[in-house]
Amino acid sequence: MKDRTSGTIERTFHFRNYDSALSFSDDVNSMSRELDHHANMTFRHECVDGVDVTLEFFTYEANEVTDKDYTAAKMVNEIARKNTK
């Protein structure tokens, strides 16, 4: 793993159930394919408290957070707004 010189952009989104979390993740995946820039994505399922999806952006080729990471993170925020309505 490369040494990260400038941190990452990370955010956790909470969903009521696993299906909602997967729908969000599918939308993020579609956006990521279009940008050709993918986040590290983890799921944490708390059976009685829903599902947390954590996304982490970092550009490994540059060994830092780049404009591509900020663009992707902004797009993920828009996807989250649509998925939580």
TASULBEL-V603449 format. One record per residue. N is the residue number from 1. SS is DSSP state (h for helix, s for strand, l for the rest). BURIAL is 1 if it has 24 or more other C-alpha atoms within 12 Angstrom, else 0. D_CENTER is the distance of its C-alpha to the mean C-alpha in whole Angstrom. Layout:
BEGIN
n=<N:N>
ss=<SS:SS>
burial=<BURIAL:BURIAL>
d_center=<D_CENTER:D_CENTER>
END
This chain:
BEGIN
n=<1:2:3:4:5:6:7:8:9:10:11:12:13:14:15:16:17:18:19:20:21:22:23:24:25:26:27:28:29:30:31:32:33:34:35:36:37:38:39:40:41:42:43:44:45:46:47:48:49:50:51:52:53:54:55:56:57:58:59:60:61:62:63:64:65:66:67:68:69:70:71:72:73:74:75:76:77:78:79:80:81:82:83:84:85>
ss=<l:l:l:l:l:l:l:l:s:s:s:s:s:s:s:l:l:h:h:h:h:h:h:h:h:h:h:h:h:h:h:h:h:h:h:l:l:l:l:s:s:s:s:s:s:s:l:l:l:s:s:s:s:s:s:s:s:l:s:l:l:l:l:s:l:l:h:h:h:h:h:h:h:h:h:h:h:h:h:h:h:h:h:l:l>
burial=<0:0:0:0:0:0:0:0:1:1:0:0:1:1:1:0:0:0:0:1:1:1:0:1:1:0:1:1:1:0:1:1:0:0:0:0:1:1:1:1:1:0:1:0:0:0:0:0:0:0:1:1:1:1:1:1:1:1:1:1:0:0:0:0:1:0:0:1:1:0:0:1:1:0:1:1:0:0:1:1:0:0:0:0:0>
d_center=<19:20:21:18:20:18:15:11:9:7:7:8:8:12:13:17:17:16:16:14:11:12:13:9:8:11:10:7:9:12:10:9:13:14:13:14:11:8:5:7:6:8:10:13:16:19:21:23:20:17:14:11:7:6:3:6:7:11:14:16:19:19:18:17:14:15:15:13:10:11:12:8:7:10:10:6:9:12:10:10:13:14:13:15:18>
END
